[in-house]
Amino acid sequence: MRPLIAGNWKMNGLTEPSAALALAIRHGLADAGAEVLLCPPATQLAAVSALVEGSGIATGGQDCHTRDSGAHTGDISPVMLADAGARYVILGHSERRQDHGETSAIVAAKVSAAMKAGLIPIVCVGETESDRSAGEQETVVGSQITESLPSDFTGIIAYEPIWAIGTGKVPTSADIAAMHAFIRGELIRDQAEGVGFRILYGGSVKPGNAAEILGLPDVGGALVGGASLIAEDFLAIIRAV
Ligand code: PEP
């Protein structure tokens, strides 16, 4: 399985810059050794999906509701994401867990809804800096995995230490490898298909550190925030595979 390099644009992207970024990535991508995914804001999803159609680049949402439709003002359903061209959806990102009070139980319900709509969920887990200082990172990530994944889960896990997101701080390679091995063990124990799931690393992935991170055992790709907004940086990360 080729590594997946996923760009999480977060709440960034008006119409023209989003189109320019999507086209620059499409045109800069030559013989990529990776699968490439762009997760623009929901307002740009249909347009970006159309711009990358036929290129092999996939698109995804950054969150979804648990229901397909209904009286949920401001929410977006997984069926709507799929209708706008998405194949994937990021769920349980730490910014959603923190800013919107999303518990792992809510994330699990969203994961089930996304799978039912035919989307591939990318479920984010990760510890805070104080969890790590207290040596609690495996306990925290282990419970997030157990509680955020339905028993019939198929999809992708993204390990994103919260203290590494947007900070320029990155765990040591040994720490990333240890956590990915731990996550793999949890998946194998809890999930019938756990041995085959991709585990992405996310948190301050940049062109300068991508090759080392992507070369670590059990790192099946990267979830990239800030660097995915700059076409040449994102393309350099893809080329680092
Ligand atoms: C993210 O928020 O998913 C992320 C990894 O951000 P950054 O690459 O900016 O640390």
Boltz pocket constraint, residues with backbone or C-beta under 6 A from the ligand:
constraints:
  - pocket:
      binder: B
      contacts: [[A, 8], [A, 160], [A, 164], [A, 165], [A, 166], [A, 167], [A, 202], [A, 203], [A, 204], [A, 205], [A, 223], [A, 224], [A, 225], [A, 226], [A, 227]]
      max_distance: 6.0
